Amino acid sequence: MNQSKLEFLKNQADEAEGLGHAGIETYRDDPYASVAREIGQNSNDAALTRPVRIQFDLEMIDRADIPALEDLVSAIDCCLSEARSTAKLSERPDHKSKEVDFFENASRIVNSSHVPVLKIADYNTTGLTGPAERGSVFHSLVKGSGVSKKQSDTSGGSFGIGKNAVFAVSDLQAVFYATRYQIDAENTAFLAQGKVSLMSHTAKDGVHRLSEGYWGRSNFKAHEDPQEVPEWLRRDELGTTVCAVGFRNSPDWKMRITYSLIENFFYAVHKDQMEFSIDDGSTEINRNNLSALFSDEKIRAAAKSHGAIEKFSVSEKLYYCISSEKSVVHNLDIHGLGKVQVTILVEDDLPKKVCILRNGMLIADNLSHFGDAFARFDGCRDFIAVVVPLDDRGIELIKRLENPRHDGLSAERLISAEERSQVVPIIKRLAKEIRSVVRKAAVNEFGDSEDALEMRQYFGDDPGHAEDAAKSSQDNPEKITYTVMPRDKPKKYSSVSAKSGDGGGKSNGEGPGPGGGRGPRLGKKPRPFTGENSGKGASKSIYLEDVRYFSQAGEIQHRLFFTPEEGGTLLIKFEATGVNEAVPLVVIEAENGSVKNGRVSCEVSAGTRHSITVRFAEKYSGPVSISAEMSEI
């Protein structure tokens, strides 16, 4: 262990390198979710047997057991000194710079008695194959930049920008790698090396150094003997260990990693291809408990607080799709892609989404760069569809079209213009076939009253014209006369009262209002009244047309359909109505909108049909008053 060194490359060109490493900054917005996604993908790609198991554990390591820690302390001191000097020369000498903040915090960490380390270890994988030379998988991960090297062409990534995600959860921007891999039928080999990304600086020996340094043997070499590294870095089994040294120990790190693993790898977990353990087994993710974890309130709260609840909820519905007996599987054969499986579930309250997965991981919900964003499915019932390429050629092509964040596809990522021209029609064909599957499975034939009532606004249906129409048809029995009945304008409400299943019908008691869901119509008519401004930020009440409201999921979720008279930012308030005065229903979660002081804020367009799904703080199944106001902020 005493043979370890931390060495920084010489800065012979006097380059200026700051902390803003582009690869690391990419994952700053949600570092915990990002490291879970990227590590999960890399381990899944290196599967030796199934299921692949990945453990995320926080360990407090004695500073004496951190290799070459004093070398790191010295480098941080030099960087801090230069950062302070640079700040004094700036236009705002009293302003503490980002670099000064970073290195002051880093100095506190490395001078503490124990250093927090997030240890991520995978099992049932091949490990990072060596040797530690250019061209190997290990070298690509530790020292590669802008190069691709994985076990196969169908791997989910290439140790490209994604490998920087783990640096984003380290307040030292320091990472150790250790691996054991098979070299022949009977023998295995061990490799370990570390890397730190700071800023260019002048070392204490007066030599100018670049920002990146490497732990290991002399001359930037990796350790090959496990006895040369501390026990917490050693491996006896095949696989890889990645350690974020100086881990940012946020109180909710476990939940943030958990929701990301569930959101991104539900398919692989459901297929028993992957399983996860977080915080020494305090949370386990596997095929048997996946359904329960989607409903776990702590996990959902973590996703919600970090702006990920919408994606998490979509993944929950995708999981429902692949696990439901009601789903229908369609097998496509696309020239250039091979076999593609489309699993579709048609059911009320699904989001009308098409999502593409590859290698067990959620990739994209659109093909917008190929002319189809899958944004509109007019005339279709609610559904959700999962698209999975099955053949290696299809998996490899999708991989090459992915952006570095693995959330979109584009032919512009291909270098050859000829290949781009060949690929575009292939993916457009895929989009067309997917839409064909959706149309066949989810086309709305208006087979029930709910569907017909949803189309009511397009037809004249006022029963007040019936008497005249009947008389007209009998004027000449030998002549058939057709009369087009005028269509009344729909009633408008700035506030309506409804029960689950009610809609915005006529206020004078004539005729039924359209209901929501498939239950009986309750017959309760909305009572219009002028909305009231609800404080700062609200300017005036807004009329809503054709309001439909109903409960779902056991009175936990509630869905509202409406057409606003005006466009802008709308504030929607829900109140429980009864014998006594109305009581506010506090909204804690909203889809297609955001929660603001217990109400829903959403962007709307005038005359356009909108829907929102909300969760109240408590279960409620009684009548509801709904009011809408236009916000000024």
CORJODA-V653015 format. One record per backbone hydrogen bond with DSSP energy under -1.0 kcal/mol. CO is the residue of the C=O (numbers start at 1). NH is the residue of the N-H. E is the energy in kcal/mol with one decimal. If there is no record, write none. Layout:
co & nh & e
CO & NH & E
CO & NH & E
//
This chain:
co & nh & e
1 & 4 & -1.7
5 & 216 & -1.6
7 & 214 & -2.7
9 & 210 & -2.9
10 & 12 & -1.1
11 & 14 & -1.3
17 & 200 & -2.3
19 & 21 & -2.8
21 & 25 & -2.8
22 & 26 & -1.4
24 & 27 & -1.7
25 & 28 & -1.5
30 & 34 & -2.1
31 & 35 & -2.5
32 & 36 & -1.8
33 & 37 & -2.1
34 & 38 & -2.8
35 & 39 & -2.3
36 & 40 & -2.0
37 & 41 & -2.1
38 & 42 & -2.2
39 & 43 & -2.5
40 & 44 & -2.1
41 & 45 & -2.1
42 & 46 & -1.0
44 & 47 & -1.3
46 & 126 & -2.6
52 & 275 & -2.1
53 & 123 & -2.5
54 & 277 & -2.3
55 & 121 & -2.0
56 & 279 & -3.2
57 & 119 & -3.5
59 & 117 & -2.8
61 & 115 & -3.0
62 & 65 & -2.7
63 & 66 & -1.3
66 & 69 & -1.3
68 & 72 & -1.4
69 & 73 & -2.6
70 & 74 & -2.2
71 & 75 & -2.0
72 & 76 & -2.6
73 & 77 & -2.3
74 & 78 & -2.0
75 & 79 & -2.3
76 & 80 & -2.7
77 & 81 & -2.2
78 & 82 & -2.1
79 & 83 & -2.4
80 & 84 & -2.3
81 & 85 & -1.9
82 & 86 & -2.5
83 & 87 & -2.0
84 & 88 & -1.8
85 & 89 & -1.1
92 & 95 & -1.8
97 & 101 & -2.2
98 & 102 & -2.5
99 & 103 & -2.5
100 & 104 & -2.2
101 & 105 & -2.1
102 & 106 & -2.6
103 & 107 & -2.1
104 & 108 & -1.6
105 & 109 & -1.9
106 & 110 & -2.4
107 & 111 & -1.2
109 & 112 & -1.4
113 & 63 & -2.3
115 & 61 & -2.6
116 & 246 & -1.9
116 & 247 & -2.2
117 & 59 & -2.8
118 & 244 & -2.3
119 & 57 & -2.5
120 & 242 & -3.1
121 & 55 & -2.8
123 & 53 & -1.7
124 & 48 & -3.1
124 & 49 & -1.7
129 & 138 & -2.2
131 & 133 & -2.5
133 & 136 & -2.1
136 & 140 & -1.9
137 & 141 & -1.9
138 & 142 & -2.3
139 & 143 & -2.6
152 & 155 & -1.3
160 & 163 & -1.3
161 & 164 & -1.8
162 & 165 & -1.7
167 & 170 & -1.3
169 & 248 & -2.8
173 & 197 & -2.6
174 & 245 & -1.8
175 & 195 & -3.0
176 & 243 & -2.7
177 & 193 & -2.2
178 & 241 & -3.3
179 & 191 & -2.2
180 & 239 & -2.3
181 & 189 & -2.6
187 & 183 & -2.4
187 & 184 & -1.5
189 & 181 & -2.1
191 & 179 & -2.6
192 & 223 & -3.0
193 & 177 & -3.1
194 & 215 & -1.9
195 & 175 & -2.9
196 & 213 & -2.4
201 & 209 & -3.7
203 & 206 & -2.2
207 & 203 & -2.7
208 & 11 & -2.9
209 & 201 & -2.0
211 & 198 & -2.5
212 & 9 & -1.4
213 & 196 & -2.3
214 & 7 & -2.3
215 & 194 & -1.1
216 & 5 & -2.5
221 & 217 & -2.3
223 & 192 & -1.7
225 & 228 & -2.1
226 & 229 & -1.3
230 & 233 & -1.9
231 & 234 & -1.2
239 & 180 & -2.3
240 & 122 & -2.4
241 & 178 & -2.3
242 & 120 & -2.9
243 & 176 & -2.2
244 & 118 & -1.9
246 & 171 & -3.3
247 & 249 & -1.3
248 & 250 & -2.1
250 & 253 & -1.9
252 & 256 & -2.1
253 & 257 & -2.1
254 & 258 & -2.3
255 & 259 & -2.7
256 & 260 & -1.2
257 & 261 & -2.2
258 & 262 & -2.3
259 & 263 & -2.6
260 & 264 & -2.3
261 & 265 & -2.3
264 & 362 & -1.6
265 & 269 & -2.6
266 & 270 & -2.8
267 & 271 & -2.1
268 & 273 & -3.4
268 & 274 & -1.0
269 & 272 & -1.7
273 & 52 & -2.8
275 & 54 & -1.8
276 & 285 & -2.7
277 & 56 & -2.8
278 & 283 & -1.8
279 & 282 & -1.6
283 & 278 & -2.8
285 & 276 & -2.3
289 & 293 & -2.0
290 & 294 & -1.6
296 & 300 & -2.4
297 & 301 & -2.5
298 & 302 & -1.9
299 & 303 & -2.2
300 & 304 & -2.6
301 & 305 & -2.6
303 & 308 & -3.5
304 & 307 & -1.6
308 & 312 & -2.5
309 & 313 & -2.6
310 & 314 & -2.0
311 & 315 & -2.4
312 & 316 & -1.9
313 & 317 & -1.9
314 & 318 & -2.4
315 & 319 & -2.5
316 & 320 & -2.0
317 & 321 & -2.0
318 & 322 & -2.2
319 & 323 & -1.3
320 & 324 & -1.4
328 & 344 & -2.6
330 & 342 & -3.2
332 & 340 & -2.2
334 & 337 & -2.3
334 & 338 & -3.2
338 & 334 & -2.6
339 & 390 & -2.9
339 & 391 & -1.1
340 & 332 & -3.4
341 & 388 & -2.7
342 & 330 & -3.1
343 & 386 & -2.9
344 & 328 & -2.7
345 & 384 & -1.7
347 & 350 & -1.1
353 & 385 & -2.3
355 & 387 & -3.0
356 & 363 & -2.8
356 & 364 & -1.5
358 & 361 & -1.8
360 & 268 & -1.3
361 & 358 & -2.4
364 & 356 & -3.7
367 & 370 & -2.2
367 & 372 & -1.9
368 & 371 & -1.5
372 & 367 & -2.1
377 & 380 & -1.7
379 & 444 & -3.7
382 & 347 & -1.4
383 & 352 & -1.9
384 & 345 & -2.5
385 & 355 & -2.4
386 & 343 & -2.6
387 & 357 & -2.9
388 & 341 & -2.9
391 & 395 & -2.4
392 & 396 & -2.8
393 & 397 & -1.9
394 & 398 & -2.4
395 & 399 & -2.2
396 & 400 & -1.7
397 & 401 & -1.2
401 & 410 & -2.1
403 & 406 & -2.2
408 & 403 & -1.6
410 & 413 & -1.2
411 & 414 & -2.0
416 & 420 & -2.2
417 & 421 & -2.1
418 & 422 & -1.2
419 & 423 & -2.4
420 & 424 & -2.2
423 & 427 & -2.2
424 & 428 & -2.4
425 & 429 & -1.9
426 & 430 & -1.8
427 & 431 & -2.4
428 & 432 & -2.3
429 & 433 & -2.5
430 & 434 & -2.4
431 & 435 & -2.3
432 & 436 & -1.9
433 & 437 & -2.1
434 & 438 & -2.3
435 & 439 & -2.8
436 & 440 & -2.3
437 & 441 & -2.0
438 & 442 & -3.3
439 & 443 & -1.7
442 & 381 & -3.3
448 & 452 & -2.0
449 & 453 & -2.8
450 & 454 & -1.7
453 & 456 & -1.5
455 & 458 & -2.0
456 & 459 & -1.9
462 & 465 & -1.8
463 & 466 & -1.4
465 & 469 & -2.1
466 & 470 & -2.4
467 & 471 & -2.1
468 & 472 & -2.4
469 & 473 & -1.7
471 & 474 & -1.2
472 & 475 & -1.3
476 & 479 & -2.1
493 & 544 & -4.9
494 & 628 & -1.9
496 & 626 & -3.3
498 & 624 & -4.4
499 & 502 & -2.9
502 & 549 & -2.2
503 & 505 & -1.5
506 & 509 & -1.0
535 & 538 & -1.8
537 & 632 & -3.4
540 & 630 & -2.5
543 & 565 & -2.0
544 & 493 & -1.8
545 & 563 & -1.8
547 & 504 & -2.6
548 & 561 & -3.3
549 & 501 & -1.9
550 & 559 & -3.2
552 & 557 & -1.8
555 & 620 & -1.3
557 & 552 & -3.1
558 & 614 & -3.0
559 & 550 & -2.2
560 & 612 & -2.1
561 & 548 & -2.4
562 & 610 & -2.9
563 & 545 & -3.2
564 & 607 & -2.9
568 & 604 & -2.8
569 & 631 & -3.0
570 & 602 & -2.2
571 & 629 & -2.3
572 & 600 & -2.2
573 & 627 & -2.2
574 & 585 & -2.8
575 & 625 & -3.4
576 & 583 & -2.5
583 & 576 & -3.6
586 & 617 & -2.2
589 & 615 & -2.3
591 & 613 & -1.2
594 & 601 & -3.3
596 & 599 & -1.7
598 & 587 & -2.1
599 & 596 & -2.7
600 & 572 & -2.7
601 & 594 & -2.7
602 & 570 & -3.2
604 & 568 & -2.2
605 & 608 & -1.7
610 & 562 & -2.2
612 & 560 & -2.7
613 & 591 & -2.7
614 & 558 & -2.4
615 & 588 & -2.8
615 & 589 & -1.2
623 & 577 & -1.6
624 & 498 & -2.9
625 & 575 & -2.2
626 & 496 & -2.1
627 & 573 & -2.8
628 & 542 & -2.3
629 & 571 & -3.3
630 & 539 & -2.6
//
